[in-house]
Amino acid sequence: MKYKRILLKLSGEALMGEKNYGIDSSLLEKYSQQIKNIHDKGIEIAIVIGGGNIYRGIESEKSGINRVQGDYMGMLATLMNSMALQSHLEKLECDTRLMSGFNIDQVCEPFIRRRAIRHLEKGRIVIFGAGLGKPYFTTDSTASLRAVEIEANIVLKGTRVDGVYDSDPEKVKDAVKFNEISFDEAYERNLKIMDMTAFTLCKENNLPIIVFDMNKPGNLIKLVEGKNIGTLIY
């Protein structure tokens, strides 16, 4: 296997499948099976999931909700998604631990760096919920910072498109895909891969990112085997 320890970032919107909101259980089952497949290969796996299928804090002000309050609501949404994924993984007999950015002891452990690393070393899948426990930070920032903290080899950003393009491939028919691109070039081209905080964290810590299509079965295991899937940002 090419990577020993990975941080898998999943978007909340991806969990909707064909629904308008909420969680598509059949899609979550497919994701869980893909994660189990690489776990069975001995890969150490940490996961961060967004909450956009349930609530987006950045949009809360439009509905009259204070931004800080809205961000905390979004963190709770990520916990709901994390709990759902944990349930599906445990049905597949994967040993998991859910760690939260703020204290919610009845549901999960608080995030402690050394404990998270120990869980990974013991072969447990670790899911990081509730973001960083602070408003104004996205789950992309959470994924980048947690990946640095646990000394992951790479961030795998699972999306519904098969990589990074020079324009939105869902809107522009002739959009050109990059097989790989440097952090500097991605910044110069203003490509919307992650928010700037997350992007800078990865760049400054020499932590590569691969953006790939999580909805295509087999992509995840091909990635950890070292095959050229998606777009590598380095």
PyMOL commands that set and color helices and strands:
alter all, ss='L'
color gray80, all
select helices_A, chain A and resi 13-16+25-39+57-63+67-91+113-121+139-149+183-188+196-204+219-224
alter helices_A, ss='H'
color red, helices_A
select strands_A, chain A and resi 5-10+44-49+96-100+109-110+125-129+154-159+164-165+177-178+180-181+209-213+231-233
alter strands_A, ss='S'
color yellow, strands_A
deselect
rebuild
show_as cartoon
